[in-house]
């Protein structure tokens, strides 16, 4: 995975989580839906952060992240 792709996906997850927070505070969506988005989004954010951190600029491979 390229570094730009991992970064973009990480930003998308962060924006969706932030948008869910704003909508929950405004009362547009129920709090349980915000929590569901947060529970589903946090692991994805961490995975994409790790992929971004370990990705090389030139290669398009998936780097080894360890155990």
N, C-alpha and C positions, 0 to 999 in steps of 0.2 A: 504494500500500500504506500502510495506517495505521501510525503509529509503534508502537502497542501490538502489532499483529500481527507486525511485524518483530522486536520485542523478544522476544515469546513464542517465535517460531521460533528465534531466536538462543539463548535459554535452553534450549530442547529439545535443540538440537544439542550444547550444552555439557554438559548433564546426561547425554546418551547417551554422549558421549566420556568423561566422568568415570566413569560406570558401567562402561564397557568397561575402563578402566584398573584399577579396583578388582577387577573379575572376573579380569583377566589377572594381577594381582599375587597373587590368591588361588589361581590355578591352575585356575579354573573354565573359562575359555576359553583357547585357544592364543594365543600372542603374535602370530601372523600375522593372526588375526582382529581383535585389538585394533589392530594397525597398519592394517588395511584400513578399520576404522571411523574411525580418525584421518585417513587419507588422504582418505576420502570426506567426512568431516565438516568438516575445516578450511576448504576453499573455501566450503562453505555458510555456515559461521560468519562468514567475512569478508564475503560478499555480504550476509547479513542485518545484519551490523554496519554496513555502508555504507548500506543502505536505512534502518536505524533512525536513523543519524546525519543523513541528508539529508531524512528525511520531515518534513512539516509536521504540526502538530497538527490543523488544521481540514480539510485536503483529504485525499481518499482516492486520490490519483493516485500513479503511480510517478515519483519524481523523477529528474531527469537527474543521473547520477553522473559524467559525463565519460568520457574514453577511458581 
